[in-house]
Amino acid sequence: MDKKYKLEVFDINTGKWEDKMITIEELKEMVEAEDHMLEKIQAEFEITQKSIAMQMGKEENPKSKD
């Protein structure tokens, strides 16, 4: 049996900190999952940022109706 360590984690569903007993392997899996989620969030942010920049560019250079 792997040694378990006490880890305090924040549960976003309850909005509270909880104590969890996890192994080093479980911690590695948790970190990998959070890294993957961070990569997704960063990619979505870049897409949103580019979209806003494009929209602002259109508003700054309105086409003349003359």
C-alpha positions, -999 to +999 in steps of 0.1 A: +000+000+000+013+034-010+018+060+017-009+086+018-003+123+025-028+149+038-035+175+012-058+205+016-078+211-016-105+236-026-138+221-037-153+245-062-187+228-059-190+235-022-168+265-020-149+250+009-114+237+017-113+200+024-086+177+037-078+147+014-055+118+018-038+110-015-008+091-027+021+107-047+007+090-078-027+105-073-011+139-068+007+135-101-025+127-119-043+157-103-015+180-114-016+166-150-054+171-151-051+207-139-023+214-163-045+201-192-074+223-180-051+253-178-040+247-214-076+246-225-084+278-206-054+296-221-063+285-256-099+297-251-086+330-238-063+335-268-093+329-292-114+354-272-086+379-271-081+377-309-119+380-315-121+411-294-091+426-311-107+419-345-139+435-334-122+465-320-102+469-353-135+470-372-150+496-349-119+518-351-119+519-389-156+523-399-162+521-436-172+554-452-207+554-468-198+582-493 
